[in-house]
Amino acid sequence: MKKYLTLLLYSLLFFTILTHAENANTSKWKKQPITITPLSRTIFKVTHQNGKEETIDLTGKKIIVVSVSEPGSEGRSYAIDQDGIIWWTNIIASGAYGGHETPSGIFPILLKRRYHMSATHPSSNGVNNMDFEMLFTHQGHALHMGNNRGLSHGCIHLGKKDAQAMFKWTDLKTKVVIMRGNYRQFLNKEISDFKKKYKKYEKKRK
């Protein structure tokens, strides 16, 4: 009995320390004035700081959904075509805590540049650091090729192959959804539905 109680106390202590560590880590990140909640693959609830809510339906449009690389989010982006199919997903890096956080919201792609050097944060070696740029805010936030294993000054960094694919696929009508939280449940559902359809197809063939 004594051994059981000791084990229980150690477990409680461990989870208390873990919770405090998670809370401390989360508190570093600036709270966003807008919260984006995905209701489906293409429909999103936007909650403003004043409590006002609106539903944005992007069905029939090209969409890039980014779940930022912050605690409680995925650090991934998803490309959804006009038919609502998630056809591409990849690892990303988003803005660092301390004022560089990538803003939540639903944005248009404002311009695309194949070759570009950041004017605010130019590279010391003179090599372009924002190639395959897809700008989505007037403050300079963009999706572009970069180190997708670290944190950025606010942009969304994509690996080279991912940046090339997204640059080729997107246009100025494409919407960029930046959110906190999870989106992978819709990809999991898509994969599950595909497997079911494939099984039915295989049964019909036999």
RAWOZI-V863358 format. One record per run of one state. SS is the DSSP state (alpha for helix, beta for strand, coil for the rest). FROM is the first residue (numbers start at 1). LEN is the number of residues. If there is no record, write none. Layout:
ss=SS from=FROM len=LEN
ss=SS from=FROM len=LEN
//
This chain:
ss=coil from=1 len=1
ss=alpha from=2 len=26
ss=coil from=28 len=6
ss=beta from=34 len=5
ss=coil from=39 len=4
ss=beta from=43 len=6
ss=coil from=49 len=4
ss=beta from=53 len=5
ss=coil from=58 len=5
ss=beta from=63 len=5
ss=coil from=68 len=8
ss=beta from=76 len=5
ss=coil from=81 len=5
ss=beta from=86 len=8
ss=coil from=94 len=1
ss=beta from=95 len=1
ss=coil from=96 len=9
ss=beta from=105 len=4
ss=coil from=109 len=2
ss=beta from=111 len=3
ss=coil from=114 len=19
ss=beta from=133 len=3
ss=coil from=136 len=6
ss=beta from=142 len=4
ss=coil from=146 len=6
ss=beta from=152 len=1
ss=coil from=153 len=3
ss=beta from=156 len=3
ss=coil from=159 len=1
ss=alpha from=160 len=10
ss=coil from=170 len=5
ss=beta from=175 len=5
ss=coil from=180 len=4
ss=alpha from=184 len=22
ss=coil from=206 len=1
//
